[in-house]
Amino acid sequence: MLLSVLTWFFIFTQYEREPRARQLSQLIVSVVNLTRTALIAARPEARMDLLRELSDREGIHLYPAEDDDRVAELPDRAILRRVRELLREAMGPATRLTMEREGENALFVSFTIDDEAYWVALPRERAERYLPAQWLGWGAAALLLSLAGAWLIVFRVTRPMKRLEQAAAELGRGRRPAPVPESGPDEIETLAHAFNQMSADLARLDDDRALILAGVSHDLRTPLTRLRMGIEMAVADEATRNEMAADIEEMDRSIGQFLDFARADAGEPAAPVDIAALLEELAGLYRQRGADVSVAPPAAGVSPLLTLRPKAIRRAVANLIDNALRHAGAAGPIELALAGAGSGAAIEVRDRGPGIPAADAERLKLPFTRLETARTDAIGTGLGLAIVDRVARGHGGALDLLPRAGGGLIARIRLAGTPRT
């Protein structure tokens, strides 16, 4: 809008300059011709009275032109250059035009009478009619009105679009945004209505999923509990009983992983978490179970306090520890560490196992995917790393599976610091 107004102003000045230049040059030529004619026709004794009357009534002064007159250069203005060209066409190529002579400001034009050179001086305000004041006022008013109208139009469109953008971001992070107002232009109103409908449908689907998960958890775990009790009472062989109990525990753990993956902890609120304290606590729990798990000193300059979903991050780290113990526990100690990751922080679980080929690192983060090498076996659902990756992405980060110097694997959870809940 501003560009269009400025363009209009430029075009207006370009097309209006020529008529004004011709008008000013015609005025000057008329004044010079009338002055010359009057002086030639007047009696010598009356010429001084004539010059005095021209000065008093019209502001026109006449001066003899001398070779040593101090004359300023004509200002570098397009309209004045054009006026000088028109004057020379009408009065001769020797005609001079200036805005200052001998320190006096006026519009001075040279002419001759019987080989005598003179300067005729017109008041400067009669020449400086570049743009009438009313045009400036109208132009400023048009510009202000145009900008105000453009602002209102943009505000009416961008405000509901901004609300839609914020609501879409909330929805993408697993939250339930409040319905956006269905107002504004027709297209925006239709879009807002469709978004609200989609958001409501997703909320109903999420509620149905939570209800189904609760039913699945109850319907599957209740028979497992009865089986566990039956084994304890009915099976006499201790070795067989232990194997069956281990199978039941594995089934229960698999069900838990299915539920964790489907639930994704979207409803858990974020809270301040001391990562260093969390790692020490988890390492202590695993050491009580006989596992060789230690905590390395935190990286320098990395704050251990982050706003995270506590249960989700705890479950993710525990999954990585379980994975390391299952596949690399016999190869050496498992090491936990708080490390830096760009401007954020990272949690690392390091082992000395066989590692993972770089080509398979991304694939192993997909659900129900296992690596058919010495690092894995038939145990597990293939959801552990997928759960960790989802938790990491939910906190604005990612899961990295990196080779460790000297052999082994570094499973790194990169965290942005504030979860995208």
VENLIN-V920335 format. One record per backbone hydrogen bond with DSSP energy under -1.0 kcal/mol. NH is the residue of the N-H (numbers start at 0). CO is the residue of the C=O. E is the energy in kcal/mol with one decimal. If there is no record, write none. Layout:
# VENLIN-V920335
nh: {NH & NH}
co: {CO & CO}
e: {E & E}
This chain:
# VENLIN-V920335
nh: {4 & 5 & 6 & 7 & 8 & 9 & 10 & 11 & 12 & 13 & 14 & 15 & 16 & 19 & 20 & 21 & 22 & 23 & 24 & 25 & 26 & 27 & 28 & 29 & 30 & 31 & 32 & 33 & 34 & 35 & 36 & 37 & 38 & 39 & 40 & 41 & 45 & 49 & 50 & 51 & 52 & 53 & 54 & 55 & 56 & 57 & 59 & 60 & 62 & 64 & 68 & 71 & 76 & 80 & 81 & 82 & 83 & 84 & 85 & 86 & 87 & 88 & 89 & 90 & 91 & 94 & 97 & 100 & 101 & 103 & 105 & 106 & 107 & 108 & 109 & 110 & 112 & 115 & 117 & 118 & 119 & 120 & 121 & 125 & 126 & 127 & 128 & 135 & 136 & 137 & 138 & 139 & 140 & 141 & 142 & 143 & 144 & 145 & 146 & 147 & 148 & 149 & 150 & 151 & 152 & 153 & 154 & 155 & 156 & 157 & 158 & 160 & 161 & 162 & 163 & 164 & 165 & 166 & 167 & 168 & 169 & 170 & 171 & 172 & 173 & 174 & 182 & 188 & 189 & 190 & 191 & 192 & 193 & 194 & 195 & 196 & 197 & 198 & 199 & 200 & 201 & 202 & 203 & 204 & 205 & 206 & 207 & 208 & 209 & 210 & 211 & 212 & 213 & 214 & 215 & 216 & 217 & 218 & 219 & 220 & 221 & 223 & 224 & 225 & 226 & 227 & 228 & 229 & 230 & 231 & 232 & 233 & 234 & 240 & 241 & 242 & 243 & 244 & 245 & 246 & 247 & 248 & 249 & 250 & 251 & 252 & 253 & 254 & 255 & 256 & 257 & 258 & 259 & 260 & 261 & 262 & 263 & 265 & 267 & 270 & 272 & 274 & 277 & 278 & 279 & 280 & 281 & 282 & 283 & 284 & 285 & 286 & 287 & 289 & 290 & 292 & 293 & 295 & 298 & 301 & 305 & 306 & 307 & 312 & 313 & 314 & 315 & 316 & 317 & 318 & 319 & 320 & 321 & 322 & 323 & 324 & 325 & 326 & 327 & 328 & 330 & 333 & 334 & 335 & 336 & 338 & 340 & 343 & 344 & 345 & 346 & 347 & 348 & 349 & 350 & 359 & 363 & 364 & 365 & 368 & 368 & 372 & 375 & 386 & 387 & 388 & 389 & 390 & 391 & 392 & 393 & 395 & 396 & 399 & 401 & 403 & 406 & 409 & 410 & 411 & 412 & 413 & 414 & 415 & 419 & 420}
co: {0 & 1 & 2 & 3 & 4 & 5 & 6 & 7 & 8 & 9 & 10 & 11 & 12 & 15 & 16 & 17 & 18 & 19 & 20 & 21 & 22 & 23 & 24 & 25 & 26 & 27 & 28 & 29 & 30 & 31 & 32 & 33 & 34 & 35 & 36 & 37 & 42 & 45 & 46 & 47 & 48 & 49 & 50 & 51 & 52 & 53 & 53 & 120 & 118 & 116 & 65 & 99 & 74 & 76 & 77 & 78 & 79 & 80 & 81 & 82 & 83 & 84 & 85 & 86 & 87 & 91 & 107 & 103 & 69 & 100 & 98 & 121 & 97 & 119 & 95 & 117 & 115 & 112 & 110 & 62 & 108 & 60 & 106 & 122 & 123 & 123 & 126 & 131 & 132 & 133 & 134 & 135 & 136 & 137 & 138 & 139 & 140 & 141 & 142 & 143 & 144 & 145 & 146 & 147 & 148 & 149 & 150 & 151 & 152 & 153 & 154 & 156 & 157 & 158 & 159 & 160 & 161 & 162 & 163 & 164 & 165 & 166 & 167 & 168 & 170 & 169 & 180 & 184 & 185 & 186 & 187 & 188 & 189 & 190 & 191 & 192 & 193 & 194 & 195 & 196 & 197 & 198 & 199 & 200 & 201 & 202 & 203 & 204 & 205 & 206 & 207 & 208 & 209 & 210 & 211 & 212 & 213 & 214 & 215 & 216 & 217 & 219 & 220 & 221 & 222 & 223 & 224 & 225 & 226 & 227 & 228 & 229 & 230 & 236 & 237 & 238 & 239 & 240 & 241 & 242 & 243 & 244 & 245 & 246 & 247 & 248 & 249 & 250 & 251 & 252 & 253 & 254 & 255 & 256 & 257 & 258 & 259 & 262 & 264 & 307 & 305 & 303 & 273 & 274 & 275 & 276 & 277 & 278 & 279 & 280 & 281 & 282 & 283 & 286 & 285 & 290 & 333 & 335 & 337 & 298 & 272 & 416 & 270 & 308 & 309 & 310 & 311 & 312 & 313 & 314 & 315 & 316 & 317 & 318 & 319 & 320 & 321 & 322 & 323 & 324 & 327 & 291 & 349 & 293 & 347 & 345 & 343 & 340 & 414 & 338 & 412 & 336 & 410 & 334 & 408 & 356 & 359 & 361 & 362 & 365 & 381 & 370 & 372 & 382 & 383 & 384 & 385 & 386 & 387 & 388 & 389 & 392 & 391 & 411 & 409 & 407 & 403 & 401 & 348 & 399 & 346 & 397 & 344 & 394 & 393 & 418}
e: {-2.1 & -2.4 & -2.4 & -2.4 & -2.3 & -2.3 & -2.6 & -2.6 & -2.4 & -2.2 & -2.4 & -1.9 & -1.3 & -1.6 & -2.7 & -2.4 & -2.2 & -2.6 & -2.5 & -2.4 & -1.9 & -2.3 & -2.6 & -2.4 & -2.4 & -2.8 & -2.7 & -2.6 & -2.5 & -2.8 & -2.7 & -2.6 & -2.4 & -2.4 & -2.4 & -1.9 & -1.6 & -2.0 & -2.7 & -2.3 & -2.1 & -2.4 & -1.9 & -2.4 & -2.9 & -1.6 & -1.8 & -2.0 & -2.8 & -2.4 & -1.4 & -2.2 & -2.3 & -2.3 & -2.0 & -2.1 & -2.3 & -1.9 & -2.2 & -2.5 & -2.2 & -1.7 & -1.8 & -3.3 & -1.4 & -1.5 & -2.1 & -2.1 & -3.1 & -2.5 & -1.3 & -2.8 & -2.7 & -2.1 & -1.9 & -1.9 & -2.6 & -1.6 & -2.9 & -3.6 & -2.6 & -3.1 & -2.4 & -1.3 & -1.4 & -2.0 & -2.4 & -1.5 & -2.4 & -2.8 & -2.8 & -2.7 & -2.6 & -2.8 & -2.5 & -2.6 & -2.7 & -2.5 & -2.7 & -2.6 & -2.7 & -2.6 & -2.6 & -2.3 & -2.3 & -2.9 & -3.0 & -2.3 & -1.4 & -3.7 & -1.9 & -1.4 & -2.6 & -2.0 & -2.3 & -2.5 & -2.4 & -2.5 & -2.7 & -2.2 & -2.3 & -2.5 & -2.5 & -1.1 & -1.6 & -2.1 & -1.5 & -2.9 & -2.5 & -2.2 & -2.7 & -2.2 & -2.3 & -2.4 & -2.6 & -2.2 & -2.5 & -3.0 & -2.3 & -2.4 & -2.5 & -2.1 & -2.2 & -2.4 & -2.4 & -2.3 & -2.6 & -2.4 & -2.4 & -2.2 & -2.5 & -2.9 & -2.1 & -2.0 & -2.9 & -2.7 & -1.9 & -3.0 & -2.2 & -1.9 & -1.8 & -1.3 & -2.2 & -1.9 & -2.6 & -2.4 & -2.1 & -2.6 & -2.5 & -1.9 & -1.4 & -2.8 & -1.7 & -2.6 & -2.6 & -2.1 & -2.5 & -2.4 & -2.3 & -2.2 & -2.3 & -2.5 & -2.4 & -2.4 & -2.7 & -2.6 & -2.4 & -2.4 & -2.2 & -2.1 & -2.5 & -2.4 & -2.6 & -2.7 & -2.3 & -2.7 & -2.6 & -1.3 & -1.2 & -3.2 & -3.1 & -3.1 & -2.3 & -2.5 & -2.0 & -2.3 & -2.5 & -2.6 & -2.1 & -2.1 & -2.3 & -2.1 & -1.8 & -1.5 & -2.6 & -1.3 & -2.6 & -3.6 & -2.6 & -1.4 & -2.3 & -1.6 & -2.5 & -2.6 & -2.3 & -2.5 & -2.2 & -2.3 & -2.3 & -2.3 & -1.9 & -2.4 & -2.8 & -2.4 & -2.4 & -2.8 & -2.5 & -2.0 & -2.7 & -1.2 & -1.2 & -3.0 & -2.6 & -2.8 & -2.0 & -2.9 & -1.7 & -2.1 & -1.2 & -2.6 & -2.1 & -2.9 & -2.1 & -3.3 & -2.2 & -1.7 & -2.0 & -1.3 & -1.8 & -1.0 & -1.3 & -2.1 & -1.6 & -2.6 & -1.9 & -2.7 & -2.1 & -2.4 & -2.6 & -2.5 & -2.1 & -1.7 & -2.7 & -2.9 & -2.9 & -1.8 & -2.3 & -3.1 & -2.5 & -3.0 & -3.0 & -3.0 & -2.8 & -1.6 & -2.7 & -1.4}
